[in-house]
């Protein structure tokens, strides 16, 4: 019994240490987003991010070599999952493209309604002029993935006669644009928004969007 008790005392600290180490990248990303938001990307310092995350300045470099790497990791962690979800829904939903479009709109409204998610593309926009490599990273890993999948799904809806024939690229922009603007209106401009009620937002959005693209009888 004593041996078992001793083994427990040894294993528990190890488990706590492992969990702490595994949690650190997320804590660093939270700290980085807070510093970037408060101070701006250029003015933020790695040592301040490390201090906010509760680690040493040297420790942060074990995970991220630069502020650019931190911002790219934020894109991967906070926004890329939405782009991948759009791609998955589009790939598996071609048999019922209209239902799939509804699912995509609902997912986008839900994710972009989270200030921690929308603050990342907002940050990318603010630095894109001075750091084009970050804008390129966002375009490749988020915009191109989601837009390509959305265009293919809209094309499938047109092929089935659910939507009238238009340029799928223009239709995709018209589809996602109002949701992005609603997020901008809520999180940046401080306007009254229905982003907190995704179902109402999607209902209104589809009514407007489909009235422009729905196949006439």
C-alpha positions in Angstrom: 0.0 0.0 0.0 2.9 2.3 0.8 4.4 1.8 -2.6 1.1 2.6 -4.3 0.8 5.7 -2.3 4.3 6.8 -3.2 3.7 6.1 -6.8 0.6 8.4 -6.7 2.7 11.2 -5.1 5.2 11.0 -7.9 2.7 10.8 -10.8 0.4 13.6 -9.7 3.0 16.4 -10.0 4.2 15.0 -13.3 0.6 15.1 -14.6 0.1 18.6 -13.4 3.3 19.7 -15.0 2.4 18.0 -18.3 -1.0 19.7 -18.3 0.5 23.1 -17.5 3.0 22.7 -20.4 0.3 21.6 -22.8 -1.8 24.6 -21.8 1.0 27.2 -22.3 0.6 27.7 -26.0 -3.1 28.6 -25.6 -2.2 30.9 -22.6 0.5 32.6 -24.7 -1.9 33.1 -27.6 -4.5 34.7 -25.3 -1.8 37.0 -23.9 -0.6 37.9 -27.4 -4.1 38.7 -28.6 -4.6 40.9 -25.5 -1.3 42.8 -26.1 -1.9 43.1 -29.8 -5.4 44.5 -29.2 -4.3 46.9 -26.5 -1.0 48.2 -27.8 -1.1 47.3 -31.5 0.9 44.7 -33.3 4.0 46.8 -33.9 4.1 48.3 -30.4 3.5 45.0 -28.6 6.7 43.4 -27.1 7.4 39.7 -26.7 8.5 40.3 -23.0 5.2 41.8 -22.2 3.3 38.9 -23.8 5.5 36.5 -21.8 4.8 38.4 -18.6 1.0 38.4 -19.2 1.2 34.7 -20.0 3.1 34.0 -16.7 6.3 32.8 -18.3 9.8 34.1 -18.8 10.8 36.1 -21.9 13.1 33.2 -22.9 10.3 30.7 -22.4 8.0 32.3 -25.0 10.6 31.6 -27.7 10.4 27.9 -27.0 6.9 28.1 -28.5 6.9 31.1 -30.9 10.0 32.6 -32.5 8.4 36.0 -33.3 5.3 38.2 -33.1 4.6 37.2 -36.7 4.6 33.6 -35.7 2.3 34.4 -32.8 -0.2 36.2 -35.1 -0.1 33.3 -37.6 -0.7 30.9 -34.7 -3.7 33.0 -33.7 -5.1 32.8 -37.2 -4.6 29.0 -37.2 -6.2 28.6 -33.7 -9.1 31.1 -33.9 -10.1 31.5 -37.6 -8.8 28.6 -39.7 -11.2 26.1 -37.9 -14.1 28.1 -39.4 -12.6 27.9 -42.9 -12.1 24.2 -42.5 -15.6 23.7 -41.2 -17.0 25.5 -44.3 -14.9 23.2 -46.5 -16.1 20.1 -44.7 -19.8 21.1 -44.9 -19.4 22.0 -48.6 -17.7 18.7 -49.4 -20.3 16.6 -47.7 -23.4 18.6 -48.5 -23.6 18.8 -52.3 -26.7 16.6 -52.3 -28.6 19.3 -50.4 -26.6 22.5 -51.1 -29.3 24.9 -49.7 -29.3 23.1 -46.3 -25.5 23.2 -46.4 -25.4 26.9 -47.1 -27.7 27.5 -44.2 -25.4 25.5 -42.0 -22.4 27.5 -43.2 -24.2 30.8 -42.5 -25.1 29.7 -39.0 -21.6 28.5 -38.3 -20.1 31.8 -39.6 -22.5 33.9 -37.5 -21.9 31.9 -34.4 -18.0 32.0 -34.7 -17.8 35.6 -35.8 -20.1 36.6 -33.0 -17.3 35.7 -30.6 -15.2 38.8 -30.1 -12.1 36.6 -29.5 -12.5 35.1 -33.0 -13.4 38.3 -34.9 -10.6 40.3 -33.2 -8.1 38.2 -35.2 -9.2 39.2 -38.7 -9.7 42.7 -37.4 -6.0 42.6 -36.4 -4.9 41.2 -39.7 -6.7 44.0 -41.6 -5.0 46.6 -39.4 -1.5 45.3 -40.1 -1.9 44.1 -43.7 -0.5 47.3 -45.3 2.8 47.1 -43.4 3.0 43.3 -43.1 1.8 41.9 -46.4 3.1 38.4 -45.5 0.5 38.2 -42.7 -2.3 39.2 -45.1 -1.0 36.5 -47.5 -1.0 33.9 -44.8 -4.6 34.8 -43.9 -5.7 34.7 -47.5 -4.2 31.3 -48.2 -5.3 29.6 -44.9 -8.7 31.2 -44.4 -10.1 33.2 -47.3 -9.1 30.9 -50.2 -10.2 27.8 -48.3 -13.6 29.1 -47.3 -14.3 31.0 -50.6 -13.4 28.1 -52.8 -15.6 25.7 -50.9 -18.5 28.2 -50.9 -18.2 28.8 -54.6 -18.3 25.0 -55.3 -21.4 24.6 -53.1 -23.2 27.5 -54.8 -22.3 26.0 -58.2 -23.8 22.7 -57.0 -27.0 24.6 -56.0 -27.2 26.2 -59.5 -26.6 22.9 -61.2 -29.6 21.5 -59.3 -31.8 24.5 -60.2 -32.1 25.7 -56.7 -30.4 29.0 -57.6 -30.4 30.8 -60.9 -27.2 30.9 -62.9 -24.9 33.8 -61.9 -21.1 34.1 -61.3 -20.5 31.8 -58.3 -17.6 34.1 -57.1 -19.9 37.1 -56.9 -22.6 35.0 -55.3 -20.2 33.7 -52.6 -19.1 37.3 -51.8 -22.7 38.4 -51.5 -23.4 35.4 -49.3 -20.6 36.0 -46.7 -20.4 39.8 -46.9 -23.4 40.7 -44.8 -22.3 38.4 -42.0 -18.8 39.9 -42.0 -20.3 43.4 -41.9 -22.7 42.4 -39.1 -19.6 41.3 -37.1 -17.8 44.5 -38.0 -20.8 46.6 -37.0 -21.1 44.8 -33.6 -17.4 44.4 -32.6 -15.8 47.5 -34.1 -18.4 50.2 -34.8 -20.4 49.4 -31.7 -23.7 49.5 -33.5 -26.9 47.7 -32.5 -26.6 44.2 -34.0 -28.6 41.0 -34.2 -25.4 39.0 -34.2 -26.3 37.8 -30.8 -29.4 36.1 -32.3 -27.8 34.0 -35.1 -31.1 32.4 -36.1 -32.8 35.8 -36.7 -29.7 37.0 -38.6 -29.6 33.9 -40.8 -33.4 34.1 -41.4 -33.1 37.7 -42.6 -29.9 37.1 -44.5 -31.3 34.2 -46.5 -34.5 36.1 -47.2 -32.5 38.9 -48.8 -29.9 36.7 -50.5 -32.4 34.2 -51.9 -34.8 36.9 -53.2 -31.9 37.9 -55.5 -30.8 34.5 -56.5 -33.7 32.1 -56.2 -34.8 30.4 -59.4 -38.0 32.0 -60.7 -40.8 29.6 -61.4 
